Amino acid sequence: MNGPDILVVDVGSSSLHLTVLGGDGRERAARHLTEPPGPETADTIEDFLRDAPPVAATGHRIVHGGPHLLRPTIVDDDVRAELERTARLAPLHMPPALTALDATRALLPDVPHVVCLDTAFHADLPPAARTYAVPREWTERYGLRRYGFHGLSYAWALQRAAKLIGRPAGSLHVVLAHLGGGCSVCAVRDGRSVDTTMGFTPLEGLVMSKRSGSVDPGLLLWLQTSAGLTAARIEDALNHESGLLGLSGMSGDTRDLVRAGARGDSKATFALDVFAVGVRRGIASVAASLDRIDALVFTGEIGEDQPEVREAVCSGLGVLGITGGLMEGNPPDGAVVSPRGAAVPVLVIPTGETQQVAAETRDTLTRRAEDR
């Protein structure tokens, strides 16, 4: 594959990753920061670009595209305004991503900037899978629906999984599990997302590092009406103080919890148990949207780097034909880790969001050139 160099800007809730990828997919330059974008971001990006090769375009990973941005899109003022309207739906991710987007557009005004959306992979969720059972008036007035997230990760993992098992992606029925700081599960039927555990915001679904995942809405109402907690306090706690961190009282990092559990820390072990049950519950729920399971795929930082978590999840999924006894360790390039002859192969695929953003950016520019 040939083509110009692309700058990929990947902003997490607490990180900034800058990568220049060549047309051959190889990394030409990179800088990874463990702090989210802020006032100094423009200087950071300018310093990075000074030493990096010139780029022909920039691709930005954007978590939430809202109801109107449904595929990778070249940014103009109207698109930027639409992203601003969507920011409230992903408060951990969107504000820092928009800070980086604005800084990069100012520094590189003469190259196209493409937003690549995690929600786009799920844009065609079946109506029954994307609709909440709330008053129709709410749905229509406020645009309520399940959006789904981690789409860039899923798009990459699906193609890699198809190659590993030697079948076309468009023919597969697979369950994909992205487990990291944020966690979700997705069912793919014939190459398309048909169900997923995250919904209107990235807070729904599985237990996560610091996010609660789904809780009884009645519990939240009780906290407001009976316990006297404000909506702002509840929102902060669900996003920053819950999940593995809240359960263990020590860390939201599964590596820390595995080590602590091995030393006899019962709270760490319990947090991991709750996490594994939640992932199994998510896998089983989305599997109901498939006719069969051709493979279970793990990706994300936890999915690809934590064999203890993969084993705990799979050993409790016998009802789906998925079993434990997985390969120990972490395959660096992706591999089948289930025992030979397993009824449902279990795969580990390294996260490829950066490569997916670059690919979608190139495709978007090609479409624009063809439309002219």
Salt bridges, closest charged atoms under 4 A:
ASP5 OD2 - ARG28 NH1 2.73
ASP10 OD1 - ARG61 NH1 3.26
ASP24 OD2 - ARG26 NE 3.78
ASP47 OD2 - ARG31 NH1 2.74
ASP47 OD1 - ARG50 NH1 3.10
ASP77 OD1 - ARG105 NH2 3.67
GLU82 OE1 - ARG85 NH2 2.63
GLU84 OE1 - ARG80 NH1 2.85
ASP102 OD1 - ARG80 NE 2.75
ASP118 OD2 - ARG61 NE 2.92
ASP124 OD2 - ARG192 NH2 3.02
GLU137 OE2 - ARG141 NH2 2.90
ASP190 OD1 - HIS173 NE2 3.44
ASP195 OD1 - ARG146 NH1 3.85
GLU204 OE2 - ARG146 NE 3.81
GLU235 OE2 - ARG88 NH1 3.06
ASP236 OD2 - ARG233 NH1 3.55
ASP236 OD1 - HIS240 NE2 3.77
GLU241 OE1 - ARG233 NH2 2.93
ASP253 OD2 - ARG255 NH2 2.72
ASP256 OD1 - ARG259 NH2 2.73
ASP291 OD2 - ARG189 NH1 3.03
ASP294 OD1 - ARG167 NH1 3.47
ASP294 OD1 - ARG292 NE 2.86
GLU353 OE2 - ARG61 NH2 3.85
